[in-house]
């Protein structure tokens, strides 16, 4: 095997390793976002109640 062929293989392996690392980071970040969304419970937020077309909650949970 020539030096040039061996050099190409190392660059290809490096590219695959970087792509795999990016994929792992992407999956881990999305898993964290899903975990936080499922386990968090937001507090009640005060809002305006029925003042002339203002936005309001459909059903208050407080």
C-alpha positions in Angstrom: 0.0 0.0 0.0 1.4 3.4 -0.9 1.7 6.3 1.5 -0.9 8.3 -0.5 -3.5 5.5 -0.1 -2.8 5.2 3.6 -3.2 9.0 4.0 -6.5 8.9 2.3 -7.8 6.2 4.6 -6.8 8.2 7.7 -8.6 11.3 6.4 -11.7 9.2 5.6 -11.6 7.6 9.1 -11.2 11.0 10.7 -14.2 12.3 8.7 -16.4 9.4 9.8 -15.3 9.9 13.4 -16.2 13.6 13.3 -19.6 12.8 11.7 -20.3 10.2 14.3 -19.4 12.6 17.1 -21.7 15.3 15.7 -24.5 12.7 15.5 -24.0 11.6 19.1 -24.0 15.2 20.3 -27.2 16.0 18.3 -29.0 12.9 19.7 -27.9 13.7 23.3 -29.0 17.3 23.0 -32.5 16.3 21.7 -32.8 13.6 24.4 -32.0 16.2 27.1 -34.7 18.6 25.6 -37.3 15.8 25.7 -36.3 14.9 29.2 -36.7 18.5 30.5 -40.0 18.9 28.6 -41.5 15.8 30.2 -40.2 16.2 33.7 -40.7 20.0 34.2 -43.9 21.4 35.7 -44.3 25.2 35.0 -45.7 27.4 37.7 -49.0 29.3 37.2 -48.6 32.5 35.3 -50.9 35.5 36.0 -52.8 36.6 32.9 -55.5 39.1 32.0 -59.1 37.8 32.3 -61.6 38.8 29.6 -60.6 42.5 28.9 -61.9 43.4 25.5 -60.2 40.9 23.1 -57.0 40.5 25.1 -55.4 37.1 25.0 -56.2 34.9 27.9 -55.8 31.3 28.9 -58.4 28.9 27.6 -58.8 27.2 31.0 -56.9 28.3 34.1 -55.2 25.5 36.0 -54.6 27.7 39.1 
